Amino acid sequence: MIDRREFIRQSATGAGALVLARKAFASDTPSVSRIEILLNEPLGTISPNLYGHFTEHLGGVIYDGLWVGQDSKIANIDGIRKDVIDHMRKIKAPVIRYPGGCFADSYDWRDGVGPAGKRPRRANFWGDKSESNQFGTNEFVRFCQLAGSQPYLAANVRSLPAAEFYRWVEYCNAPANSTTLGEMRAAAGYADPFHVRYWGVGNESWGCGGNFTAQEYAVEFRRFTTWVPRFGEDLSFIASGASDFNYDWTRGFLEEIARKDPGQINAIYGLGLHYYTWNLSRGRTKDWDAGKGDALKFDVVDWYELFREGQVMDSLIDAHWKVMAEFDHDHHIKLVVDEWGPWYRPGSAQTPDDLLEQTPTLRDALFSAMTLDIFQQHPEKLAMANCAQLINCLNSLYLAHEDNFCITPVGHVFDMYSAHQGAQALRTVFSTPDIHYDRDGKDASFWGLKGSASLRGKDLVLTVVNPHVSESREAEVGVRGAKIDSAIATVLCSSDIHAHNSFAQKNAVHAESVRADSKELKPSGGRLTYSFVPASVTKLTLRLA
Ligand code: AHR
């Protein structure tokens, strides 16, 4: 394997005799690709919350992942793993969803507050181990405070009454001396209210969250949200939304809400959407385990097929948005993609006992980057998105076990992309030849380059994915209405598409900056010609003249 720096250099100059299957997976006849950033076509402000996270009481997410306990010899702050806190601050993690997922609808928040020694042990929804309740609302909110994030709590609609929902709100948000629950929180050492703004009303209520019909769930949603104490907070209720292409859920829910009282539409802040990619096609089916693709053992066709499945996110957002418009003409309600990411079959975990843990590779870094790029092109539609999940589960940013810790390639992408948070998204047009590949005897194709751009003052950030396994893609980058004065590049890539980080090799995949004075970062006539290396995520930070 060649050295990373050398790989970037050789690929970018076109001199690399790349080892991967160049002939079998060719792109259209090479021609100059173009990326045009349209300064006068702003799409909206990119909500920082599109970079949100998700932590569930599932497998190794909370215990061992986040919570190591105050007496642990593992570096921690108030019992929470310090490595995670440090990196989350670095990536400006804006919001964290908790405690589920499916776990949420069997969780009694009261089990997780009060003196630690008195908290009950309970069966966990996921069934792999019992729930000690040592980590509950106080510890989660403390984690959010340390990480610099806002909490997003998901309430139990399936197995607790509405009163327990508003009492949880009261426990979190009541001033210390105003109610018994406020006093209880203060007695636990949290005199200041938690100011929890985001509240999910159930999770996957069409399935593990109660098996409701959309109409039945609308009735529950009304019951849960008709009266909730505010304590001066701008409470934002997020309804449990559809998975994938289930437009009937979106339509059925909103139709029932609007039928009873069209004004109630305004009581809804967000509508959830879950979309996992299973690396299907090639005869695989969405079975619980064996049907999915493998996180580590995949070929070039699986690589492109995962991206094709991921690209569907773009049309899902548009299609659900269109259905929402049937009932919410002014688009008061925004979409909240509160679970997304690739979900592979078991077998690749760094800690084999951790349920739903998988090892993210370079492929998942590109996947995550293209998903964030998609989100950024819909800033007016999306209020939040939460990658599933933060640590030791599915598309993790971190893997941890006891005193082992590493940042995955996905974690590095969140770091690179944090520069977009709060900036103005700009329409960006990519003109580039498609990649063609042979999908088991049939011609298949995928786009050659894509990404997104955002502007803050005179600083423009352009993020780009080159999915080609072996070919660099040279592109002329221009900003319509301005000239590029200078450029800095940060690149995440590897000559091995299976590259991943592990406890033994923590740094196999990471992002590197290309020297600002290097030849290929010199704009000419206000435009920049840049060669995007194969299988890469690139961030170009452009200073406009
Ligand atoms: O993220 C794992 C699970 O996937 C969540 O608990 C559930 O909401 C979804 O089905």
Residues whose N, C-alpha, C, O or C-beta is under 5 A from the ligand:
A	BS01	AHR	G101 C102 F103 E204 A388
